[in-house]
Amino acid sequence: MRNALGYVAVTVFFLVGGAMALLYVRSGGRAPSPVWAGGEIRVGYSIEAPYAYRTPTGDVAGAGPEVAKVVLGQAGIGPIRWVLLDFQEAFGALADGRIDMIANGLFITPERARRMRFSRPYSRTRQGLLVRRGNPLDLHAYGDAARHPTAVVAVLDGSVEQQALSRLGLPFDRLFVVPNPADGLAAVRAGRADGLALSAPTVSSLAGEAAGEVEPASPFAQEPGAPEGESAFAFRQEDRVLAGRVDTALGEFLGTPRYREDMARLGFDAVAPPGGGR
């Protein structure tokens, strides 16, 4: 009996040790931590212009990264190590300690706010829909797609658009789930999807990449009662100090001429700073 118990104890020890070692390797050689330890900050982003993207010279740009660079600099946090992730992958990477902050245009929702800590929002935007040239199914709202008998709509995995279309009754088998906007654009161009549901700035950006083949649905109506999307930075719930420093710097940046110019250039609505603003 004692030998059996000893065997079980040894087995459990190696299983737990192996799991911890795997987490250590996956986190890039450092054990996951619930809080930022200072110094370098690992910021996750996803390719979705104009929220976040890489320039031809390799720089990380877009609304999220550009605002992040300013506010992290003002807060004395850095250097920044940018970590490219698929949109849905960023949630797990934050939770298990592979990154310290998300800056990919993530919208604030009640469900997400239960899983992570958000900064104040830095941009607002409305819904959009990318369709093939001429809008052959005459889709001008997410509700139009849900009511259509055959419409297939591409959505980012884990996105608010995926949730919105599900709530409106679009069947699961007519949701074409993709990991990134480029795959959604390809699905529309190839006819595998009749539309790609994303926010208006992203839809406009994608339409420019494939001019003549696709276009933003126009006119397009926001669903009644649907709020404008508010993008914010996300942190682990435990990372109160880091989130507080970023949020303070962000509050000081909102409303400045540079902030308003950047938002307008990228196609976003500016957010008023605390107290009404400059």
N, C-alpha and C positions, 0 to 999 in steps of 0.2 A: 504493500500500500504506500509506504514511504517512498519507494523508488518511483511509483507511478505519479505521486504528487510532485516529486522532484522533476520528473520528465515534463509534466504539465507546466511547472514554473519556468523551466528553461525554455520551453517552446514559446510561452507568452512573452518572455524577456526578448527573445530574438525577433518575434513578430512586431512588438512595439518598437524595438530598436530599428528594425528595418523600415517601418513606417516613418519614423522620425528622420532617418537618413534620407529617405526618398523626398520628404518635404524639404530637407536641407538642400538637396541637389536641385530640386525644382525651383527653389527660391534664389538660385544663382550663387550658391556657396555660402549663404548666410541663413541662419535659423529664422523662421518667420517670427515677426514681432507685432503685437497689436498696436504699437505706437512708433511714430517716426523717431529715430535716435539722434537726429541732428546731422549736419553736414549735407552730403548729397541727398537729393530727393528724387525718387523714381516716379515719373509722371506718365501714366498710361494715356494713349490716344488711339483713335481709330480713323482710318481714311474715309472721310465723308466731307468733301468740300461743300461749302466754305467753313464748316465747323472746325475741321482739322485735316491737314494734308501735308505732303512734302513738296517743296519747290524743286525745280529742275537742278538746283545746286545742292539739294539734299537737306535744306533747312526745314524744320517743322514749323508750319504756319497755320493760319486760320483763326477764327474767333477765339476758341478755347485756348490754344497754345499762346496766342499773342497776348491775350489778357493775362494768362498765367505768368508769362515772362515778366510782365510789368509788376504784378502784385507780389510775386515771389521775390523779385529784386527789392521792392520797397520794404518787404518784411524781413530782409536780410537772410533769406533762405536759399540755399544752393551750394554747389552747382546742380543743374538739372540734368538728369539722365532720362531721355525720352524712350519709352517702351511701346512699340507698335503692337496692337492687339486687335483682334476682331471685336466688334461691338459687344456681343454677349460675353466673350471671354474676359473682358475687362472687369466684370463683376466678381468673378471667381479670383482673378489675380489680385484684386484689392483685398478680398476677404482672407486669402491665405498668405498675404504678406509679400507678394512678388512686386507690388507697386505700393506707393504711399498716397497717390492722388490720381483721380481721373479727370482729364481735361479734353473730352471728346464731344462736347455739345449735349451731354446727358441732361434730359428733362427731369425736373422734379416731379415725382408722383408720390402719393401716400404709401404705396406698397414699397417703393424703393427707399423712402425715408425711414421705413422700419428696419431696413437692412444696412443702411449706410448714413453717414452724416453729410449734409449738404451745406455749402456756402450760400450766401444770398445770391439770387440770380444775376447774371451779367448780360443776358439777352432775352428777347421775346420774339416769337415768330408764329405764323399761322400754318395750318395744314396745306399740303399740296399733293398733286397727283401727276405723275409723268405718264403720258400715253403715246401711242404711235401717231404719226403725222395724220392730221385730219380727224383724230379722235373717233375712230370707226364705231365704237359702242356708245358714243355720246354720254360719256361719264363726266359729271361736273360736281360731284360730291362723293364722299365715301358711302353715303347711303344709296346713291345710284348704283354703285358696284355691288352692294349687299342685296339690292332688290333685283338686279339683273339675273336672268336664269343661268347664264353661263360664264359671266365675267370672272377671270382669274387675276388676282392682285398680288404682286410681289411685295414682301415686307421684310425688314430686317428682323432677325431673330431676337426676341426680347424687347422690341420697340413699342412705343406707345401707339404707333399706327397699327401694329398687329393686334393689340388689345382693343383698340377702337373698332376695327373692322369685325372682330369677333363679337363684341358687344352689339353691333348693329345687325348681326345675324349672318355674316358671310360664312358659309360652311368651311370647315377645316380643310377639306380637300380642294378648295379653291383659293387657299392661302399658299402662295409660292414663297416659302421661307428661304431667305438667302443670308449669308454671313456678312455681306458688305454691299454698298451701293453699286459698285462696278458689276457685280453679278446680277443685281436687279435690273440695271440698265441693259445688260446683255440679254436677259430674259425677255424684256419688252421688245428689243430690236429683233430678236429671233422669233417672236410670236408665241413664246411659251407662257407669257403673261400679258394681260391686256392693259395693265397699268402697274406703276410702282408708287406706293404710298410712302411719302416722306415729307418733311417740312418744306415750305415754299422755297427757301434759299437753296437747299440741296437740289430740288427739282429744277430750278433755273440753271444751276451750275451743270447738272447732267445734260440738260437740253442743249447747252452750248457745246458739249463734247460730241454730240451726235446730231448736229443741226441738219435738218432735212429729213431725218428718220423718226425723230421723236419730238415732242413738244409738251409744255405744261398744259394741263387741261384748263381751258379758259372760255368763259368765266368759271371760277371755282368757288363753291360755297362751303364755308366752315360749318360743320354740323351744329345744329342748335344746342346750346349749352356746353359745347366743347371749349375749354379754356385755351388761350394761347399757350404754346409751349414755352416754358421758362428754363433756360439752360443754366447750370450751376456746376461748380466743382464738387467732387465727392471724395469723402475720406472714410476710413473705418470709424465706427461709432466710438471706439475707445480713444481715438486720436483728437481729443478735445483741444489740446494746446496748439497743435499744428493748424487745425481747422480755424481756431480763433484768430491766430496771427494772420492767416490768409484772408479771412473775412474782414478783419479790420482794415487791411491794406486795400482790399477790394472796395470797401465802402468809401475810401478816400479817392479811389480812381474813377468810380462811377461819376458821370457828369462833367468830367474834364473835357476840354476841346479834343485832346488826342483820343479819348475813349469814344466820343460821339463821331469823330471822323472815321475811326476804324470800323465801328458798327455800320455806319452808312455805306462805307466802301464795300463791305462784305455782304450787304443786303439784309441786315438785322435791325430790329427796333431797339433803340437804346432803353435802358432801365434808369429810372430816376434814382439819384443817390439818396442816402438816408436823410430825412428831414426836408426833402423837397428839392434841394440842390441848386447847383450852379447853372 
